Amino acid sequence: LTVSFGVNCEPDYYSQSCDVYCRVDNVFSDHRFCNTSSGVKQCLPGWSGSDCQADVNECENPPCQNGGTCVNRPGTFFCSCLMGTQGLFHFCLM
């Protein structure tokens, strides 16, 4: 016999005892979310800093392959492929 249970906290409260308050008004403009287990605010991918307003420069360690050029954008990046190649994500292929 296996017994399991879950905790249903009030909105904006987290942890097994529902004693951690965390609220993010706008996930997209704040660039962060509340971890559903711990209630700790975490930055969305591509963002960093104590308030998640600093853009991570993904191009510092060039992710593009086969001659692609990394172009950093707020919260993301893309690879610009050489003429005659095309690709998805980090790969530029003939």
KOLGU-4560 file (N, C-alpha, C; in nm, 3 decimals, padded with zeros to 5 digits):
<recs>
<n_xx: 00.085 n_yy: -00.118 n_zz: 00.000 ca_xx: 00.000 ca_yy: 00.000 ca_zz: 00.000 c_xx: 00.089 c_yy: 00.124 c_zz: 00.000 mol: A seq: 1 type: LEU>
<n_xx: 00.066 n_yy: 00.212 n_zz: -00.096 ca_xx: 00.140 ca_yy: 00.337 ca_zz: -00.106 c_xx: 00.044 c_yy: 00.452 c_zz: -00.088 mol: A seq: 2 type: THR>
<n_xx: 00.080 n_yy: 00.543 n_zz: 00.001 ca_xx: -00.002 ca_yy: 00.660 ca_zz: 00.027 c_xx: 00.079 c_yy: 00.783 c_zz: -00.010 mol: A seq: 3 type: VAL>
<n_xx: 00.018 n_yy: 00.870 n_zz: -00.086 ca_xx: 00.084 ca_yy: 00.996 ca_zz: -00.118 c_xx: -00.016 c_yy: 01.109 c_zz: -00.102 mol: A seq: 4 type: SER>
<n_xx: 00.037 n_yy: 01.226 n_zz: -00.075 ca_xx: -00.052 ca_yy: 01.340 ca_zz: -00.060 c_xx: 00.018 c_yy: 01.464 c_zz: -00.114 mol: A seq: 5 type: PHE>
<n_xx: -00.060 n_yy: 01.561 n_zz: -00.148 ca_xx: -00.007 ca_yy: 01.688 ca_zz: -00.197 c_xx: -00.061 c_yy: 01.800 c_zz: -00.111 mol: A seq: 6 type: GLY>
<n_xx: 00.008 n_yy: 01.910 n_zz: -00.117 ca_xx: -00.033 ca_yy: 02.027 ca_zz: -00.042 c_xx: -00.088 c_yy: 02.129 c_zz: -00.140 mol: A seq: 7 type: VAL>
<n_xx: -00.203 n_yy: 02.183 n_zz: -00.113 ca_xx: -00.261 ca_yy: 02.288 ca_zz: -00.195 c_xx: -00.253 c_yy: 02.419 c_zz: -00.118 mol: A seq: 8 type: ASN>
<n_xx: -00.156 n_yy: 02.501 n_zz: -00.156 ca_xx: -00.136 ca_yy: 02.629 ca_zz: -00.089 c_xx: -00.226 c_yy: 02.736 c_zz: -00.149 mol: A seq: 9 type: CYS>
<n_xx: -00.246 n_yy: 02.841 n_zz: -00.073 ca_xx: -00.315 ca_yy: 02.959 ca_zz: -00.124 c_xx: -00.229 c_yy: 03.021 c_zz: -00.234 mol: A seq: 10 type: GLU>
<n_xx: -00.290 n_yy: 03.098 n_zz: -00.325 ca_xx: -00.210 ca_yy: 03.162 ca_zz: -00.430 c_xx: -00.095 c_yy: 03.244 c_zz: -00.372 mol: A seq: 11 type: PRO>
<n_xx: 00.021 n_yy: 03.237 n_zz: -00.436 ca_xx: 00.142 ca_yy: 03.310 ca_zz: -00.400 c_xx: 00.213 c_yy: 03.256 c_zz: -00.276 mol: A seq: 12 type: ASP>
<n_xx: 00.170 n_yy: 03.139 n_zz: -00.224 ca_xx: 00.238 ca_yy: 03.076 ca_zz: -00.111 c_xx: 00.288 c_yy: 02.939 c_zz: -00.155 mol: A seq: 13 type: TYR>
<n_xx: 00.410 n_yy: 02.906 n_zz: -00.110 ca_xx: 00.477 ca_yy: 02.786 ca_zz: -00.155 c_xx: 00.541 c_yy: 02.712 c_zz: -00.038 mol: A seq: 14 type: TYR>
<n_xx: 00.594 n_yy: 02.595 n_zz: -00.065 ca_xx: 00.664 ca_yy: 02.502 ca_zz: 00.023 c_xx: 00.562 c_yy: 02.403 c_zz: 00.079 mol: A seq: 15 type: SER>
<n_xx: 00.612 n_yy: 02.300 n_zz: 00.144 ca_xx: 00.522 ca_yy: 02.197 ca_zz: 00.198 c_xx: 00.435 c_yy: 02.251 c_zz: 00.310 mol: A seq: 16 type: GLN>
<n_xx: 00.481 n_yy: 02.357 n_zz: 00.376 ca_xx: 00.400 ca_yy: 02.415 ca_zz: 00.483 c_xx: 00.331 c_yy: 02.544 c_zz: 00.441 mol: A seq: 17 type: SER>
<n_xx: 00.343 n_yy: 02.579 n_zz: 00.313 ca_xx: 00.276 ca_yy: 02.697 ca_zz: 00.256 c_xx: 00.312 c_yy: 02.827 c_zz: 00.328 mol: A seq: 18 type: CYS>
<n_xx: 00.436 n_yy: 02.837 n_zz: 00.375 ca_xx: 00.477 ca_yy: 02.954 ca_zz: 00.452 c_xx: 00.575 c_yy: 03.045 c_zz: 00.377 mol: A seq: 19 type: ASP>
<n_xx: 00.599 n_yy: 03.017 n_zz: 00.249 ca_xx: 00.690 ca_yy: 03.100 ca_zz: 00.170 c_xx: 00.607 c_yy: 03.181 c_zz: 00.071 mol: A seq: 20 type: VAL>
<n_xx: 00.615 n_yy: 03.313 n_zz: 00.084 ca_xx: 00.541 ca_yy: 03.402 ca_zz: -00.004 c_xx: 00.628 c_yy: 03.439 c_zz: -00.123 mol: A seq: 21 type: TYR>
<n_xx: 00.573 n_yy: 03.429 n_zz: -00.242 ca_xx: 00.644 ca_yy: 03.468 ca_zz: -00.364 c_xx: 00.540 c_yy: 03.513 c_zz: -00.465 mol: A seq: 22 type: CYS>
<n_xx: 00.563 n_yy: 03.633 n_zz: -00.518 ca_xx: 00.471 ca_yy: 03.684 ca_zz: -00.619 c_xx: 00.549 c_yy: 03.755 c_zz: -00.729 mol: A seq: 23 type: ARG>
<n_xx: 00.515 n_yy: 03.724 n_zz: -00.851 ca_xx: 00.571 ca_yy: 03.792 ca_zz: -00.968 c_xx: 00.452 c_yy: 03.846 c_zz: -01.045 mol: A seq: 24 type: VAL>
<n_xx: 00.447 n_yy: 03.977 n_zz: -01.061 ca_xx: 00.331 ca_yy: 04.039 ca_zz: -01.126 c_xx: 00.322 c_yy: 04.005 c_zz: -01.273 mol: A seq: 25 type: ASP>
<n_xx: 00.434 n_yy: 04.009 n_zz: -01.344 ca_xx: 00.433 ca_yy: 03.981 ca_zz: -01.487 c_xx: 00.558 c_yy: 03.901 c_zz: -01.522 mol: A seq: 26 type: ASN>
<n_xx: 00.542 n_yy: 03.773 n_zz: -01.545 ca_xx: 00.654 ca_yy: 03.684 ca_zz: -01.572 c_xx: 00.737 c_yy: 03.734 c_zz: -01.689 mol: A seq: 27 type: VAL>
<n_xx: 00.674 n_yy: 03.790 n_zz: -01.791 ca_xx: 00.745 ca_yy: 03.828 ca_zz: -01.912 c_xx: 00.823 c_yy: 03.959 c_zz: -01.896 mol: A seq: 28 type: PHE>
<n_xx: 00.769 n_yy: 04.058 n_zz: -01.828 ca_xx: 00.845 ca_yy: 04.182 ca_zz: -01.810 c_xx: 00.939 c_yy: 04.174 c_zz: -01.690 mol: A seq: 29 type: SER>
<n_xx: 00.906 n_yy: 04.091 n_zz: -01.592 ca_xx: 00.994 ca_yy: 04.074 ca_zz: -01.476 c_xx: 01.104 c_yy: 03.972 c_zz: -01.503 mol: A seq: 30 type: ASP>
<n_xx: 01.087 n_yy: 03.889 n_zz: -01.606 ca_xx: 01.185 ca_yy: 03.787 ca_zz: -01.648 c_xx: 01.216 c_yy: 03.687 c_zz: -01.537 mol: A seq: 31 type: HIS>
<n_xx: 01.118 n_yy: 03.660 n_zz: -01.452 ca_xx: 01.138 ca_yy: 03.563 ca_zz: -01.344 c_xx: 01.006 c_yy: 03.495 c_zz: -01.310 mol: A seq: 32 type: ARG>
<n_xx: 01.019 n_yy: 03.389 n_zz: -01.232 ca_xx: 00.902 ca_yy: 03.313 ca_zz: -01.189 c_xx: 00.929 c_yy: 03.260 c_zz: -01.049 mol: A seq: 33 type: PHE>
<n_xx: 00.825 n_yy: 03.212 n_zz: -00.984 ca_xx: 00.838 ca_yy: 03.151 ca_zz: -00.852 c_xx: 00.852 c_yy: 03.000 c_zz: -00.870 mol: A seq: 34 type: CYS>
<n_xx: 00.957 n_yy: 02.942 n_zz: -00.813 ca_xx: 00.975 ca_yy: 02.797 ca_zz: -00.816 c_xx: 00.858 c_yy: 02.735 c_zz: -00.742 mol: A seq: 35 type: ASN>
<n_xx: 00.787 n_yy: 02.644 n_zz: -00.807 ca_xx: 00.664 ca_yy: 02.590 ca_zz: -00.748 c_xx: 00.689 c_yy: 02.502 c_zz: -00.626 mol: A seq: 36 type: THR>
<n_xx: 00.810 n_yy: 02.454 n_zz: -00.606 ca_xx: 00.840 ca_yy: 02.373 ca_zz: -00.488 c_xx: 00.887 c_yy: 02.458 c_zz: -00.371 mol: A seq: 37 type: SER>
<n_xx: 00.981 n_yy: 02.548 n_zz: -00.399 ca_xx: 01.044 ca_yy: 02.623 ca_zz: -00.290 c_xx: 00.989 c_yy: 02.764 c_zz: -00.271 mol: A seq: 38 type: SER>
<n_xx: 00.930 n_yy: 02.822 n_zz: -00.376 ca_xx: 00.883 ca_yy: 02.959 ca_zz: -00.369 c_xx: 00.993 c_yy: 03.061 c_zz: -00.394 mol: A seq: 39 type: GLY>
<n_xx: 01.112 n_yy: 03.015 n_zz: -00.426 ca_xx: 01.223 ca_yy: 03.105 ca_zz: -00.455 c_xx: 01.206 c_yy: 03.164 c_zz: -00.595 mol: A seq: 40 type: VAL>
<n_xx: 01.229 n_yy: 03.295 n_zz: -00.606 ca_xx: 01.222 ca_yy: 03.357 ca_zz: -00.739 c_xx: 01.343 c_yy: 03.314 c_zz: -00.820 mol: A seq: 41 type: LYS>
<n_xx: 01.319 n_yy: 03.274 n_zz: -00.945 ca_xx: 01.424 ca_yy: 03.231 ca_zz: -01.036 c_xx: 01.410 c_yy: 03.306 c_zz: -01.167 mol: A seq: 42 type: GLN>
<n_xx: 01.525 n_yy: 03.337 n_zz: -01.227 ca_xx: 01.525 ca_yy: 03.406 ca_zz: -01.356 c_xx: 01.486 c_yy: 03.310 c_zz: -01.468 mol: A seq: 43 type: CYS>
<n_xx: 01.416 n_yy: 03.363 n_zz: -01.567 ca_xx: 01.388 ca_yy: 03.288 ca_zz: -01.689 c_xx: 01.519 c_yy: 03.268 c_zz: -01.764 mol: A seq: 44 type: LEU>
<n_xx: 01.529 n_yy: 03.164 n_zz: -01.848 ca_xx: 01.650 ca_yy: 03.147 ca_zz: -01.927 c_xx: 01.682 c_yy: 03.272 c_zz: -02.008 mol: A seq: 45 type: PRO>
<n_xx: 01.810 n_yy: 03.310 n_zz: -02.012 ca_xx: 01.852 ca_yy: 03.428 ca_zz: -02.086 c_xx: 01.859 c_yy: 03.555 c_zz: -02.002 mol: A seq: 46 type: GLY>
<n_xx: 01.821 n_yy: 03.544 n_zz: -01.872 ca_xx: 01.822 ca_yy: 03.660 ca_zz: -01.783 c_xx: 01.897 c_yy: 03.625 c_zz: -01.655 mol: A seq: 47 type: TRP>
<n_xx: 01.958 n_yy: 03.726 n_zz: -01.591 ca_xx: 02.031 ca_yy: 03.703 ca_zz: -01.467 c_xx: 02.023 c_yy: 03.826 c_zz: -01.378 mol: A seq: 48 type: SER>
<n_xx: 02.087 n_yy: 03.817 n_zz: -01.262 ca_xx: 02.090 ca_yy: 03.928 ca_zz: -01.168 c_xx: 01.989 c_yy: 03.912 c_zz: -01.058 mol: A seq: 49 type: GLY>
<n_xx: 02.004 n_yy: 03.993 n_zz: -00.954 ca_xx: 01.914 ca_yy: 03.981 ca_zz: -00.838 c_xx: 01.770 c_yy: 04.014 c_zz: -00.873 mol: A seq: 50 type: SER>
<n_xx: 01.750 n_yy: 04.099 n_zz: -00.974 ca_xx: 01.614 ca_yy: 04.134 ca_zz: -01.016 c_xx: 01.580 c_yy: 04.079 c_zz: -01.155 mol: A seq: 51 type: ASP>
<n_xx: 01.668 n_yy: 03.993 n_zz: -01.209 ca_xx: 01.648 ca_yy: 03.926 ca_zz: -01.339 c_xx: 01.629 c_yy: 04.024 c_zz: -01.454 mol: A seq: 52 type: CYS>
<n_xx: 01.692 n_yy: 04.140 n_zz: -01.446 ca_xx: 01.681 ca_yy: 04.239 ca_zz: -01.553 c_xx: 01.806 c_yy: 04.246 c_zz: -01.639 mol: A seq: 53 type: GLN>
<n_xx: 01.909 n_yy: 04.165 n_zz: -01.606 ca_xx: 02.033 ca_yy: 04.166 ca_zz: -01.683 c_xx: 02.027 c_yy: 04.058 c_zz: -01.791 mol: A seq: 54 type: ALA>
<n_xx: 02.046 n_yy: 04.101 n_zz: -01.915 ca_xx: 02.048 ca_yy: 04.006 ca_zz: -02.026 c_xx: 02.174 c_yy: 03.922 c_zz: -02.021 mol: A seq: 55 type: ASP>
<n_xx: 02.159 n_yy: 03.791 n_zz: -02.035 ca_xx: 02.274 ca_yy: 03.703 ca_zz: -02.047 c_xx: 02.322 c_yy: 03.709 c_zz: -02.192 mol: A seq: 56 type: VAL>
<n_xx: 02.449 n_yy: 03.735 n_zz: -02.213 ca_xx: 02.503 ca_yy: 03.739 ca_zz: -02.349 c_xx: 02.542 c_yy: 03.597 c_zz: -02.388 mol: A seq: 57 type: ASN>
<n_xx: 02.450 n_yy: 03.527 n_zz: -02.453 ca_xx: 02.474 ca_yy: 03.389 ca_zz: -02.493 c_xx: 02.587 c_yy: 03.379 c_zz: -02.596 mol: A seq: 58 type: GLU>
<n_xx: 02.624 n_yy: 03.491 n_zz: -02.657 ca_xx: 02.727 ca_yy: 03.490 ca_zz: -02.761 c_xx: 02.869 c_yy: 03.498 c_zz: -02.703 mol: A seq: 59 type: CYS>
<n_xx: 02.882 n_yy: 03.516 n_zz: -02.570 ca_xx: 03.016 ca_yy: 03.519 ca_zz: -02.510 c_xx: 03.091 c_yy: 03.389 c_zz: -02.536 mol: A seq: 60 type: GLU>
<n_xx: 03.022 n_yy: 03.278 n_zz: -02.527 ca_xx: 03.077 ca_yy: 03.147 ca_zz: -02.563 c_xx: 03.004 c_yy: 03.105 c_zz: -02.689 mol: A seq: 61 type: ASN>
<n_xx: 03.055 n_yy: 03.145 n_zz: -02.805 ca_xx: 02.979 ca_yy: 03.129 ca_zz: -02.931 c_xx: 02.916 c_yy: 02.991 c_zz: -02.949 mol: A seq: 62 type: PRO>
<n_xx: 02.783 n_yy: 02.987 n_zz: -02.951 ca_xx: 02.713 ca_yy: 02.859 ca_zz: -02.965 c_xx: 02.693 c_yy: 02.816 c_zz: -03.111 mol: A seq: 63 type: PRO>
<n_xx: 02.714 n_yy: 02.907 n_zz: -03.205 ca_xx: 02.684 ca_yy: 02.878 ca_zz: -03.346 c_xx: 02.794 c_yy: 02.789 c_zz: -03.406 mol: A seq: 64 type: CYS>
<n_xx: 02.752 n_yy: 02.700 n_zz: -03.492 ca_xx: 02.846 ca_yy: 02.606 ca_zz: -03.554 c_xx: 02.849 c_yy: 02.626 c_zz: -03.705 mol: A seq: 65 type: GLN>
<n_xx: 02.954 n_yy: 02.571 n_zz: -03.766 ca_xx: 02.971 ca_yy: 02.573 ca_zz: -03.912 c_xx: 02.973 c_yy: 02.714 c_zz: -03.970 mol: A seq: 66 type: ASN>
<n_xx: 03.041 n_yy: 02.806 n_zz: -03.900 ca_xx: 03.058 ca_yy: 02.941 ca_zz: -03.953 c_xx: 02.946 c_yy: 03.038 c_zz: -03.924 mol: A seq: 67 type: GLY>
<n_xx: 02.846 n_yy: 02.996 n_zz: -03.848 ca_xx: 02.736 ca_yy: 03.086 ca_zz: -03.814 c_xx: 02.781 c_yy: 03.195 c_zz: -03.719 mol: A seq: 68 type: GLY>
<n_xx: 02.719 n_yy: 03.310 n_zz: -03.726 ca_xx: 02.752 ca_yy: 03.423 ca_zz: -03.639 c_xx: 02.641 c_yy: 03.439 c_zz: -03.536 mol: A seq: 69 type: THR>
<n_xx: 02.682 n_yy: 03.446 n_zz: -03.411 ca_xx: 02.585 ca_yy: 03.461 ca_zz: -03.301 c_xx: 02.539 c_yy: 03.606 c_zz: -03.292 mol: A seq: 70 type: CYS>
<n_xx: 02.409 n_yy: 03.626 n_zz: -03.280 ca_xx: 02.350 ca_yy: 03.759 ca_zz: -03.263 c_xx: 02.270 c_yy: 03.756 c_zz: -03.132 mol: A seq: 71 type: VAL>
<n_xx: 02.318 n_yy: 03.833 n_zz: -03.034 ca_xx: 02.251 ca_yy: 03.837 ca_zz: -02.904 c_xx: 02.129 c_yy: 03.927 c_zz: -02.910 mol: A seq: 72 type: ASN>
<n_xx: 02.021 n_yy: 03.887 n_zz: -02.847 ca_xx: 01.899 ca_yy: 03.964 ca_zz: -02.833 c_xx: 01.856 c_yy: 03.957 c_zz: -02.687 mol: A seq: 73 type: ARG>
<n_xx: 01.778 n_yy: 04.052 n_zz: -02.637 ca_xx: 01.736 ca_yy: 04.048 ca_zz: -02.498 c_xx: 01.668 c_yy: 03.915 c_zz: -02.462 mol: A seq: 74 type: PRO>
<n_xx: 01.733 n_yy: 03.840 n_zz: -02.374 ca_xx: 01.677 ca_yy: 03.714 ca_zz: -02.327 c_xx: 01.697 c_yy: 03.597 c_zz: -02.419 mol: A seq: 75 type: GLY>
<n_xx: 01.762 n_yy: 03.616 n_zz: -02.532 ca_xx: 01.778 ca_yy: 03.506 ca_zz: -02.628 c_xx: 01.892 c_yy: 03.538 c_zz: -02.725 mol: A seq: 76 type: THR>
<n_xx: 01.906 n_yy: 03.459 n_zz: -02.828 ca_xx: 02.004 ca_yy: 03.481 ca_zz: -02.933 c_xx: 01.959 c_yy: 03.404 c_zz: -03.056 mol: A seq: 77 type: PHE>
<n_xx: 02.024 n_yy: 03.432 n_zz: -03.170 ca_xx: 02.005 ca_yy: 03.347 ca_zz: -03.286 c_xx: 02.135 c_yy: 03.340 c_zz: -03.362 mol: A seq: 78 type: PHE>
<n_xx: 02.146 n_yy: 03.240 n_zz: -03.447 ca_xx: 02.264 ca_yy: 03.222 ca_zz: -03.530 c_xx: 02.233 c_yy: 03.268 c_zz: -03.672 mol: A seq: 79 type: CYS>
<n_xx: 02.316 n_yy: 03.357 n_zz: -03.722 ca_xx: 02.304 ca_yy: 03.402 ca_zz: -03.860 c_xx: 02.399 c_yy: 03.315 c_zz: -03.943 mol: A seq: 80 type: SER>
<n_xx: 02.344 n_yy: 03.240 n_zz: -04.036 ca_xx: 02.422 ca_yy: 03.145 ca_zz: -04.115 c_xx: 02.484 c_yy: 03.213 c_zz: -04.236 mol: A seq: 81 type: CYS>
<n_xx: 02.596 n_yy: 03.157 n_zz: -04.280 ca_xx: 02.662 ca_yy: 03.206 ca_zz: -04.400 c_xx: 02.573 c_yy: 03.186 c_zz: -04.522 mol: A seq: 82 type: LEU>
<n_xx: 02.590 n_yy: 03.269 n_zz: -04.624 ca_xx: 02.513 ca_yy: 03.255 ca_zz: -04.747 c_xx: 02.531 c_yy: 03.113 c_zz: -04.802 mol: A seq: 83 type: MET>
<n_xx: 02.424 n_yy: 03.053 n_zz: -04.842 ca_xx: 02.428 ca_yy: 02.917 ca_zz: -04.895 c_xx: 02.405 c_yy: 02.810 c_zz: -04.790 mol: A seq: 84 type: GLY>
<n_xx: 02.393 n_yy: 02.852 n_zz: -04.663 ca_xx: 02.363 ca_yy: 02.757 ca_zz: -04.556 c_xx: 02.236 c_yy: 02.802 c_zz: -04.486 mol: A seq: 85 type: THR>
<n_xx: 02.179 n_yy: 02.712 n_zz: -04.415 ca_xx: 02.061 ca_yy: 02.742 ca_zz: -04.335 c_xx: 02.060 c_yy: 02.650 c_zz: -04.216 mol: A seq: 86 type: GLN>
<n_xx: 01.981 n_yy: 02.682 n_zz: -04.118 ca_xx: 01.980 ca_yy: 02.593 ca_zz: -04.003 c_xx: 01.879 c_yy: 02.632 c_zz: -03.898 mol: A seq: 87 type: GLY>
<n_xx: 01.870 n_yy: 02.544 n_zz: -03.800 ca_xx: 01.786 ca_yy: 02.564 ca_zz: -03.683 c_xx: 01.874 c_yy: 02.561 c_zz: -03.560 mol: A seq: 88 type: LEU>
<n_xx: 01.838 n_yy: 02.635 n_zz: -03.461 ca_xx: 01.909 ca_yy: 02.639 ca_zz: -03.333 c_xx: 02.054 c_yy: 02.680 c_zz: -03.355 mol: A seq: 89 type: PHE>
<n_xx: 02.151 n_yy: 02.596 n_zz: -03.328 ca_xx: 02.292 ca_yy: 02.634 ca_zz: -03.333 c_xx: 02.362 c_yy: 02.584 c_zz: -03.458 mol: A seq: 90 type: HIS>
<n_xx: 02.293 n_yy: 02.515 n_zz: -03.546 ca_xx: 02.358 ca_yy: 02.449 ca_zz: -03.658 c_xx: 02.327 c_yy: 02.519 c_zz: -03.791 mol: A seq: 91 type: PHE>
<n_xx: 02.431 n_yy: 02.549 n_zz: -03.866 ca_xx: 02.418 ca_yy: 02.603 ca_zz: -04.002 c_xx: 02.466 c_yy: 02.493 c_zz: -04.095 mol: A seq: 92 type: CYS>
<n_xx: 02.380 n_yy: 02.448 n_zz: -04.183 ca_xx: 02.411 ca_yy: 02.335 ca_zz: -04.271 c_xx: 02.398 c_yy: 02.374 c_zz: -04.417 mol: A seq: 93 type: LEU>
<n_xx: 02.471 n_yy: 02.303 n_zz: -04.502 ca_xx: 02.461 ca_yy: 02.325 ca_zz: -04.646 c_xx: 02.328 c_yy: 02.275 c_zz: -04.697 mol: A seq: 94 type: MET>
</recs>
